[in-house]
Amino acid sequence: MKEVGIYPLAGAINAKDPHLIAYCQDYLTRLGKALDLHLVPMEEEAFRAQGIPVFFLASGGIAGAFRDVCHCVKGPYILLTTAGWNSLPASMEILSYLHEQGEEGEILHGEPEEIAPRLRELLRLAEVRRRLARMRLGVIGETLSLAGSRADRETLQRRFGAELVMLDINELVEEFHKGGYPENDDTRQLKSRGYDPAEMEKALQVYGAVDRMVQKYQLDAVTVRCFDLLDSIHTTGCLALSILNAQGIPAACEGDTRSLLSMALLHQLTGEPVFMANPSQLDRQKQEMVFAHCTLPLNMPQDYTLTTHFESGIGVALAADFAPGPVTVFKCDETGRFYAQDAELLESLHRPDLCRTQLRLRLPEGVESFLTHPIANHQMICKGHWAGLLREFFGQ
């Protein structure tokens, strides 16, 4: 059973009361059982290292102690309370203090079985924040042409904690010429499709080159300024990014660092592969949009065929087919501005004038914001409805 550390606080008058101790142990046992987790009281050092801001307020008389210790972790703060020993009034005092400090938090009060679903959701959000804060986001050639797609490194690190690791696109070209790539289920599946062997081999060599740089620089996600590869090695990065995304390494194209952040966040929050796509057409009356791109994650569609990259007509890319169903459209920037909407995937298209994988979506909240307040071009799409959880992540 997974362990989650909590920081217990009890007033000096009550701290050694055996009745309080037994009451709290029973409460935490019941809550852990409802969560299928082991809730472990921790000392400050271990609690800080874990970085999940759950405080168990066992009694009153603890506001000063909380103030002294709370900043060892970052909020939003989760305040667990019980029905006895003035736990609830203490939590209200503490939450008021947090708001005065410009911090966010939430009081959880009720029977363990009652609050468990909400605590599970808050733990998920806290874990995603913790992971993002430790991520190394590799940029193999930042975009030179996408004016609204370059994240400010300092702002990104201050807001999310993640680090942009800037790398030279020429190093990727050198790695490509060294040759070699991992043989795995994905590469074997692709080679079994009977596509042009020479083009497939070049595309897989790009995958090997990016994969080696991911390992060398200990990257958690990566974006590649892939149009540079057209002239230098006469292939594209489409297939490499499709494979990496399927393997749980968020991989964006065109050196787009805002999309890289968005992909990493959405993948961490949902566990789903993420498709970075162009909004290619919209219809206000029908509340529909067509999204298309060439770097679809290999494990995302129902089926696919192999073809070339759209603009260049070279390389290897996926033209995919999806079953209709729920999806989420999302984008954020490094300041915390974001767009999230639950949508319905209506059908896959195969138009000759768009990038290879094409999805027609209905967005019930409308499409006007894409014309009035877009967060640059590329949007992130994943399966399932997650807009509510994304709004929770951003505090809305």
Secondary structure in CASP SS format (residue, H / E / C, confidence):
PFRMAT SS
TARGET T0000
AUTHOR 0000-0000-0000
METHOD secondary structure of the structure
MODEL  1
M C 1.00
K C 1.00
E E 1.00
V E 1.00
G E 1.00
I E 1.00
Y E 1.00
P E 1.00
L E 1.00
A C 1.00
G C 1.00
A C 1.00
I C 1.00
N C 1.00
A C 1.00
K C 1.00
D C 1.00
P H 1.00
H H 1.00
L H 1.00
I H 1.00
A H 1.00
Y H 1.00
C H 1.00
Q H 1.00
D H 1.00
Y H 1.00
L H 1.00
T H 1.00
R H 1.00
L H 1.00
G H 1.00
K H 1.00
A H 1.00
L H 1.00
D C 1.00
L C 1.00
H E 1.00
L E 1.00
V E 1.00
P E 1.00
M C 1.00
E C 1.00
E H 1.00
E H 1.00
A H 1.00
F H 1.00
R H 1.00
A H 1.00
Q H 1.00
G C 1.00
I C 1.00
P C 1.00
V E 1.00
F E 1.00
F E 1.00
L E 1.00
A C 1.00
S C 1.00
G C 1.00
G C 1.00
I C 1.00
A H 1.00
G H 1.00
A H 1.00
F H 1.00
R H 1.00
D H 1.00
V H 1.00
C H 1.00
H H 1.00
C H 1.00
V C 1.00
K C 1.00
G C 1.00
P C 1.00
Y E 1.00
I E 1.00
L E 1.00
L E 1.00
T C 1.00
T C 1.00
A C 1.00
G C 1.00
W C 1.00
N C 1.00
S H 1.00
L H 1.00
P H 1.00
A H 1.00
S H 1.00
M H 1.00
E H 1.00
I H 1.00
L H 1.00
S H 1.00
Y H 1.00
L H 1.00
H H 1.00
E H 1.00
Q C 1.00
G C 1.00
E C 1.00
E C 1.00
G E 1.00
E E 1.00
I E 1.00
L E 1.00
H C 1.00
G C 1.00
E C 1.00
P H 1.00
E H 1.00
E H 1.00
I H 1.00
A H 1.00
P H 1.00
R H 1.00
L H 1.00
R H 1.00
E H 1.00
L H 1.00
L H 1.00
R H 1.00
L H 1.00
A H 1.00
E H 1.00
V H 1.00
R H 1.00
R H 1.00
R H 1.00
L H 1.00
A H 1.00
R C 1.00
M C 1.00
R E 1.00
L E 1.00
G E 1.00
V E 1.00
I E 1.00
G C 1.00
E C 1.00
T C 1.00
L C 1.00
S C 1.00
L C 1.00
A C 1.00
G C 1.00
S C 1.00
R C 1.00
A C 1.00
D C 1.00
R H 1.00
E H 1.00
T H 1.00
L H 1.00
Q H 1.00
R H 1.00
R H 1.00
F H 1.00
G C 1.00
A C 1.00
E E 1.00
L E 1.00
V E 1.00
M E 1.00
L E 1.00
D C 1.00
I H 1.00
N H 1.00
E H 1.00
L H 1.00
V H 1.00
E H 1.00
E H 1.00
F H 1.00
H H 1.00
K H 1.00
G C 1.00
G C 1.00
Y C 1.00
P C 1.00
E C 1.00
N C 1.00
D H 1.00
D H 1.00
T H 1.00
R H 1.00
Q H 1.00
L H 1.00
K H 1.00
S C 1.00
R C 1.00
G C 1.00
Y C 1.00
D C 1.00
P H 1.00
A H 1.00
E H 1.00
M H 1.00
E H 1.00
K H 1.00
A H 1.00
L H 1.00
Q H 1.00
V H 1.00
Y H 1.00
G H 1.00
A H 1.00
V H 1.00
D H 1.00
R H 1.00
M H 1.00
V H 1.00
Q H 1.00
K H 1.00
Y C 1.00
Q C 1.00
L C 1.00
D C 1.00
A E 1.00
V E 1.00
T E 1.00
V E 1.00
R C 1.00
C H 1.00
F H 1.00
D H 1.00
L H 1.00
L H 1.00
D H 1.00
S H 1.00
I C 1.00
H C 1.00
T C 1.00
T C 1.00
G C 1.00
C H 1.00
L H 1.00
A H 1.00
L H 1.00
S H 1.00
I H 1.00
L H 1.00
N H 1.00
A H 1.00
Q C 1.00
G C 1.00
I C 1.00
P C 1.00
A E 1.00
A E 1.00
C E 1.00
E C 1.00
G C 1.00
D C 1.00
T H 1.00
R H 1.00
S H 1.00
L H 1.00
L H 1.00
S H 1.00
M H 1.00
A H 1.00
L H 1.00
L H 1.00
H H 1.00
Q H 1.00
L H 1.00
T H 1.00
G C 1.00
E C 1.00
P C 1.00
V C 1.00
F E 1.00
M E 1.00
A E 1.00
N E 1.00
P E 1.00
S E 1.00
Q E 1.00
L E 1.00
D E 1.00
R C 1.00
Q C 1.00
K C 1.00
Q C 1.00
E E 1.00
M E 1.00
V E 1.00
F E 1.00
A E 1.00
H E 1.00
C C 1.00
T C 1.00
L C 1.00
P C 1.00
L C 1.00
N C 1.00
M C 1.00
P C 1.00
Q C 1.00
D E 1.00
Y E 1.00
T E 1.00
L E 1.00
T E 1.00
T C 1.00
H C 1.00
F C 1.00
E C 1.00
S C 1.00
G C 1.00
I C 1.00
G C 1.00
V C 1.00
A E 1.00
L E 1.00
A E 1.00
A E 1.00
D E 1.00
F C 1.00
A C 1.00
P C 1.00
G E 1.00
P E 1.00
V E 1.00
T E 1.00
V E 1.00
F E 1.00
K E 1.00
C E 1.00
D C 1.00
E C 1.00
T C 1.00
G C 1.00
R C 1.00
F E 1.00
Y E 1.00
A E 1.00
Q E 1.00
D E 1.00
A E 1.00
E E 1.00
L E 1.00
L E 1.00
E E 1.00
S E 1.00
L E 1.00
H C 1.00
R C 1.00
P C 1.00
D C 1.00
L C 1.00
C C 1.00
R C 1.00
T E 1.00
Q E 1.00
L E 1.00
R E 1.00
L E 1.00
R E 1.00
L C 1.00
P C 1.00
E C 1.00
G C 1.00
V C 1.00
E C 1.00
S H 1.00
F H 1.00
L H 1.00
T H 1.00
H C 1.00
P C 1.00
I C 1.00
A C 1.00
N C 1.00
H C 1.00
Q E 1.00
M E 1.00
I E 1.00
C E 1.00
K E 1.00
G C 1.00
H C 1.00
W C 1.00
A H 1.00
G H 1.00
L H 1.00
L H 1.00
R H 1.00
E H 1.00
F H 1.00
F C 1.00
G C 1.00
Q C 1.00
END
